[in-house]
Structure formats: C-alpha cells, structure tokens
Amino acid sequence: MKSKVAVIKTKPKTVLDDIEKILHIADVKEFLKPNIPTILKINISWQFYYPACSTTPWQLDGVASTLFKYGYKKLIPAQNRTVVVDPKQGAENNHLNSVLKKHKLKFIYLYEPEVEWITYKPKVKLLVLDKVYKKQGIQIPKMFIGKNAFHLPTLKTHVFTTITGAMKNAFGGLLNDNRHWTHAVIHETLVDLLQIQKEIHPGIFCLTDGTIAGNGAGPRIMEPQITNYLLASGDSVAIDAIAAKMMGFDPMHIKFLRLAHDMKLGKAHPQEIDIVGEDISTVNFHFESKDTFASRGQKAIYWGKLKPFEHFLLRTALVPWSYVASRAYHDFYWYNIFGKTIVKKFIASSWGKLFESYK
C-alpha cells in the first residue's frame, strides 16, 4: 500500500487557509485522534530569527487554528534545549510566543526540572541507541507517552543528514542533553527514534513548511530561498523523502531514509508514494548539503582522523570546548557578519512582512 504526501503551493495572504486545506487532504484526523492530547513538536534550530531555520509563526498558527477547529481539545507546544541554542529566546525571536498567546497555549520546555525524563526500554530491537546509552539507558520525556506527536519542521538541508525534517525533528524532543553522543551514528539514531515514536505515540503527523527553504550548511547558516510550498503527511519517512526529492536529492541515497524504508517504517521510494494536491514532477531546487568550519571539525571527530579521541573530546570535562567553538562561530561571527544582512533582505519580502506581523 502506498503512503500519501500532500503538497500544495501557498502565499502569505492565503497560508493559514492553505494549512487547513493541506491538513484536510492529508487526512490528519485519520492519523491523530482528536480526543487524545497532541504534542506540537516545535523546531527551534537557532535562538535568532533566520529564514528557513525554525518553525514559522504561520506554520504554528495554521496548525493550532485548524486542529482546534477540528475538535482537538488539548494541544501541547513542546521544545527542548540544546547545548548551543536557547529555545526560550528562540521562541521569542521567531515570534512563536505571540501565536501561543493568540491560542491561549503555553510552551513546555523539555528539560529538567520542568519535565520528568524516564528510562525507556523499547520493545523492538534497536540499531544503536541501546549501545550508545548502555550505561545511562535511553532517556525520554515521560509526558510524551500516550500522546499524539505533530511535527513542525522546515524544508532545509543538514550538514550531517543531508536533509532534515519530520524524522530529525524527533531528535530534538526524544533525547536529552547528551544527544550529541549519537552524531557518529546519526542515521541509525533517527531510525531508532522513529521506532520509539511508533511505540509511545498513538498517532504521528507532520506539516513541513517549505515557504522559505534552506540550501547549504543547514540547519543554521544556509542560503534561504522563497519556494512557497507546504507538505503534510502521516508518514514521516514519506514526507522527508518527497522533501528530499524536491530539494534535488535521491531519497534512497540518504541513509536514514533508506534504512527506515527497508525496515518498513514508512515509504522512501518515490514510486511508492502518492503525491496529492500539486504536480511536483518537475520540481528540483538543486540544493546541496555543505559544510562549515565547525561541521568539518565535528566530522573529523565522528568519522575522520580524530575518531580515536571522540570519547575524550565529547564525553569528558573537555566537552564544553565544542559548545564554545560552535557558539563563537555561528552566533558571534557568522550571524553578525553575514546573517543579519540576509535577514534584513528577507524581512522586506512578502513573507518577511507576514513574519513581522506576528511581533
């Protein structure tokens, strides 16, 4: 049986109506039962506003408006921190707090002591996570169990996984601060997390915002392009596969998608996916996944000449050096020298004006 991915074109004036339309044609109510609380898994990849980087305010607004209209009573916007990103500052700078105020919702930040994390023992055989966290056990937020998961990623490339989307979005919610331990086996990790999601969530759904897409060294320092697309599906593998195809990549050549497909966790082969709504047979953004100074160093640790020192560099008292280096490069150098100019240009666009309206 084929999976279904809905794809439609949109524009700032109609985007909220278009989100309702795409959730309808993607059969959101078949995947998420309205009587079950639904986690809205926000993606904040940077505490600054940068186009295509993080969940957009209209994305969150359209989803919340539609789900409330469809009878969903309990929506829980959730986001956890990383060692290099401040999610509370990110929620404010990306104008997500104003959306929550509009819908009378409150962010849940998934770190202790606000949220209880428990050791979870999956029922299925995992690829790597049980080995990575052999001593500590796999820690997940207790509140996730028994709730629907609605993912809100953007259409963009990634330095480690080529593209990032629905499957990668779980990485920022189901694993705690030490999730960087999994970077050496990141593709297998994403597949393991999808297996865990299928155990703990009654339903999973995704709306990927491709209004502005990110090309290059994602998830942060990318070249944003206005592409005017929305994608929705109840199959996390299929929506990421179609997103990859639109960006110009062969989904079956992206390891985490191929693994998930082979393990029958979803469909990654385009011929096994029904695309409804828009004809995208000729769409190809010709994106490339590129490296930064920081990612080249990380790859040397995970897969290159520095691999023998991985434990010493990333699991001892020396680990803060990597956080400092990342923030120095991304936040203080790149954003100030290049990022602000790009943001200023996009604020002048029609999407930028919509973004500013959410202040």
N, C-alpha and C positions, 0 to 999 in steps of 0.2 A: 504494500500500500504506500502511495506517495505521501510525502509531507506537503503542507501548504504554507507558502510565504506570500503575504500581501505586500505589494509595493505600489505607492502612488506618488505623483508629483504634487507639490504644495507650494504655497507662497505665504508671506507674512499675514496678509489680510484674511486668509482662509484656513490657517494652520490648525486652529482649535477645532473647527468643523471637520477638517480633514483627518485629525486624530480620531475623532469619534467615528468617522467613516471607515478608517482602516481597521480599527478595533472590531467593528461590526463585521467587515468582510473576512477578517482573520479569525472570527468565531471565538472571541475572548471568553464568552460565557460558557463555552464548552470545555475550556481548559481551566478556568478559575471559577469555582462555585461561589456565588455572591454571599452565601451565609457563613463562609469561612474567612477569618481575618486575613488581609493581604498585605504583605510587606512590599513597599515600593523601594526597591534597592537602587538608591541614587549612586551615580558615579561622579565623584569629585577627584579628578586627577591632578589638580593644582589648586592652591588657595587663591591664585589670581584668576581674573577672567581672561581666557584666551580662546578664541573661536575654535570650535570642534573638540575642545579638550574635555569638557564636563557636561553632565546633564543640563539641558537648556531649560529656562523657566517655562517656555511654552510647552515643552515636552511634558514636564511635571504637571502643569496646569491642565493641559488637554486630557491627560490620563486620569487625573483626580476628578475632573469635571464629568468625564464620561462614566467612570466607574460609579460615582455617586448617583448619576442619572440611571444607571443600570441596576441600582439597588444594593451596591456593596456598602455595608454599614461601617466596617472597621478597616481603615487604611492606615498603615504604619510606615511613614517615610524613615528609612534607615541608612546610615552611612558610618563606616568606621574610619579611624585614622590610619595613616601610615607614618613611618618614622621621618618622612620628608614632606608631608602635606598636612596642613591644619584644616580639617573638614569644617569646623565652625566658621573660620574665616572664609573658607571656600564657599560655604552656603550663602554667606552674606554677599561676597563679591560677585557670585554668579546669579544673584537676585532670586535665589530659591526661597529665602525666608519670606519674601513678600507673597509668594504663591501659597506657602503654608498658612500665612495669616489669613489670606483670602478664603481658604477652605477650612480654617479652624483646625489645622493639623499641627503636630509637634514633631520635630526631628528626634529620633532615637539614635544616639551615637554609641556604636557598638564596642565600647571599651569599658573595662572595669574602672571604678566600682558601679557605674551606671547599669551595666548589663552583666548578668551572670554567664560565664563561659563554663562549659562542662566537657568532660572527656567523652567522646563519641566513638563507639565501636561499630563500624559498618557491617552490614550483613553479607555484603558481597566481597569478593577478593579484589583488593586494590592493586594498582600498578606500582605506586611508590610512596604514598603518604604514610602508610604504616611503618615504612622503613625510615623515612626522613624524621618522623616523630616517634621513634621506637621507645625512647626513654620518657618523653613527656606525654605521649598519647596525642591523638588528634583532638584539638580543642575547637568547639563551635559554640555560637551563642544559643543558650537554652531556649530563648524566645522564638527562634526560627522553627522549631519542631512543631509540626501540625498546622503551619500557616502557609498560605499561598505565597509564591515569590513572583513579583513582577519586576523585570529588569529594565533599566532605563539608560543604556549606553549610547554613545555617539559613533558615527561612522568614521573610523580612523585606523591608521597603521600603528604598529608597535615594534619597538627595537628588538624584542625577544621572541614575539609570537607572530610576526608579520602583520597580522591584523588583530584588533581587539573588539569585543562585542559582548553578546549575551553570555557566552561561556566564561570569558575572562572577568566579567562583572561579578561573578560569584567569588572570585579570588579576593576581592576587597570586602567580603562580608562574612565568609565562612572560615577564614583563617585569621589568627591573631597576629600580634606584632612580629613574630618570628617567621612570617610567611616568606621572607627573602631567602630562607633556608632552602626553599623549593625551586629557586630560579634555575639551578643546574638541570632540573628535570621538569621544567615548567609545562611542557606539552602534556606529559603524563599526569601532572598535577591537575590540570584543567579537566581532564577526563575523569580522574578520581572525584573531583568536586561535583561533576555532573552526576556521577553515580550516587554520591551522598545526597545531593539535592533531590534526586528521584525517590530516595528513601524517606526523607524528612518532610518534603513539601507535597501536599495533596495535589497541587497544580503549579505549573511554571509557564510564564508567558514573557514576551519581550516586545518592546517598541524601540527600535533603533532610530535615532534622529540623524538623518543624513541631509538636513537642511544646509548645514555647513560641514564639509568633510575635511579630514586632516590627512595630509600626504607627507611622508618623510619619516623623521625621527620621533614617532609617537611614543607615549601618549601626550607629550607636552610640546616640545619645540618643533611643531610641524608647519607646513605651508597650508593654511586654510583655503578652501575653495568653496564657493557657493554652488551647491549641487541640487538643492530643492527637492530632496526625496525623503520619504518616510518608509520604514519597513516594519512589519509586525508578523509574529508567528508564535505558536505554542511549541515549536521545535527549536530549541536553542542551537542545535547543530546546523539545521537547515537555514536559519536566518543568518548565521555567521557565514555559511557557505555562499549564499547569494550576495551578501555584503562584500565578501572577498572577490567574487566574480565581477561585481560592479566596479570594484577598485582596480581590477585588471590582473588578479591572481587566480591561479588554478586551485580551487578549494582542496582537491585531493592531494595537492603537493604541500599543503600546510599540515604539519604532523598531528596537531591535536584534533583537527577535523577528520583526518583520515583514520586515526585511532578510534574516535567516537563512532564514526560510520561503521568501521569493521566490527566494533563491539555492539552494534545495533542499538546505540543510544540515541540515534537520530540519523537523518539523511544528510550527507555532504556532497553526494554526486548530483550535479545539476539536473541530470536526466531523470532522477528520482524525486524531483521537487516540482510541484505545481506552483507556478507564479501567477497570481491573480491581481487584477487591478490595472497594471501598467505593462506595456510591452517594453521590456528592457533587453531584448535580444541583441541590440547593437550598442548597449551602454558599456563603456570602458573608460574609466578615468585615467588609466595608465599611471597609477600610483606606484611608488617604490618605498620599501621599508629601508630606512637609512640609519646610520649610527651617529652617536655623538661622542665627544671625548669621554664622557662618563660611561656610556654603554660599552665602548671598546675596552675600557678597563675592567668592567664587570664581566664581559665575555671572556677575557683572558683568565679571570678567576674561575669562572664556571666551566669553561671548555678548552682553555688555552694553556699557555706556559705557566701560569700562576695556579693551576688546578691543585698541585700538591700543597699549596698554602691556603686553600679555601677555608678549612676549619679554623686555622689560626687567625685569618683576616676577618672572618664573618661570624665566628661563634665564640669569640673571647672578648676580653676587655678592650681590644683594639677596634671593635666593630664601629664605634662612633665616628671613626675617621671617614668611613664611606658616606655616612649621613651628612657630615660637614662638607665633604667634597661635592656631593650632589647638590646641596642647597647653595653652596657658593657658586657653582657653575650655572645652575638653572635660574635660581631666584635673584642673585645679585649681579651676575654677569649677563647671561643671555637675555633675560626678560627686560632688563634696563637698556641694553644696547640695541636689541632687535625687537623684542616682543611688544613693547609699548607702541612702537611705530605701526606694527601690524594691527594691533588692537584699535588704534586711532582710525586707521583706514576702514576697518570693518564697522566701527560704530557709525560711520557716515552712510553705510549701506542700509537698505530697507530692513534687513534682519537686525542690523545694529540698532536701528531706531525702535524696533519692536523690543529688543533686549532692554534698552534704556527705559521703555515704558513700564517695565516691571520694577523699577527702582523703588 
